[in-house]
């Protein structure tokens, strides 16, 4: 059977750049056609910026890899025009169980808050996610001519210049050179771009190995996340069972540090372990087996002149808490609109420094959360193990210990508190939608609020008058008029009004709140837009 | 929260703000200590906290909760 990850989706084709007399210049070049590179390219093309994607491969990634996609990345994928496909194919889950030794000590329900279009999480193999992104990228390329995806193109030299980047690209027909005004490196945790530029990647190494097995089985396990601490079938270690589409199950077994990796990967040995876990009678087929180790680290800076790093190339986390691919989508969400304004000449280059500030802040939050989960799952000292086991014992009996059980926390988007792009706040309004926060979804007349936001600056008014469009320094700000009178679930008022009688929100193109007021004032909006586009600073603002 | 509070007033429902941060600090407190030093630290910590609580009834209920007996399941 030919699997999707064995099918070339964008095979090498000779490009006219290879026959040009001198290096052809491109506005934006993206390195890497993984989830983050593809999302960046789609986002830019959708906003009218011409983009070229280079990847040495021509297929989606092999094996399931990242499998948990959280609400915020699904909202971003909606904005990019391919969220529905992911949700239709994905498995929605809300329940989790935690086992210690042979006993269930705790179960939880993510109890997703109502009034959101997207669920808290879906499980979906990375190869499907990449397939849908490739399809969307090719579609937008066909429709607009702004996106080109070149497979079989490996970048072998990156030479940053004052006004761009010179690239040498290796192909089956030999090398060629191009110039990029801007280079976005989405070339993964082992980023060749980072290495070629001699940049740092500092952090903490976790001395542990994990076996991932994707198992195809018809089993009557429920659609829940099951996590074991110290189970009888993997003594002294942890284990995870999680459902994916197509009767594929993710099984993750901690192995410890001093192991023989080759012996552990032997299919006979893997089968023996899985039988001990699943029971002798369960029939299964191994789809993919891999052993991984991980580090929690990041680059000191994500922007280096005309070269900008995103996703795993810029930061790496442990897999506990689903903050890898999920945070990569939030990088591109943050970057694309800023780069568009800079390329268009409507914002200064310094706007891109706010990408660095906001996403380094988010990376630190992700590293902190995933390190804490890892430290709980794999205690590094005797004292740490004693406390961990005490928490698990107590969790079975007493509610107070349950919030301390940490087998991975829900992946939540960062709120850019303290960002230089944040404008004025209004104290009467809810904390969750303060400046810097991603917009909260809510049912509104005819659909969902988030489906009406994004790709441009917008002024969301609730029971306020404002012009349909304001153009400020060449940047249009479009009004989205809402009313608390048309809020059947009350979610809009709860999430956007709080104690206020009316509201005006300035929304960034990435659906984050830039500023908010109780009433409309054109002068205030102009000031906030200048702050949000780095044309004046927000000194003195809280 | 009444069902997670023992009749003595011992709170057995969640009461710690930012539990992950608390846990990380607790583990960091033990960093670099030998097993014996960690045990001694834990003993001192129990005594400090017991003195802070200062209510023998509450402490007796806490002893039972820690032995996973006596205090009600919550």
Interface residues (C-beta under 8 A of the other chain):
Chain A: X369 X372 X375 X376 X381 X382 X383 X384 X386 X387 X391 X393 X394 X396 X397 X398 X399 X400 X402 X403 X404 X406 X409
Chain B: X4 X11 X12 X13 X14 X15 X16 X19 X20 X22 X23 X24 X26 X27 X30 X31 X33 X35 X38 X42 X65 X66 X68 X71 X73 X74
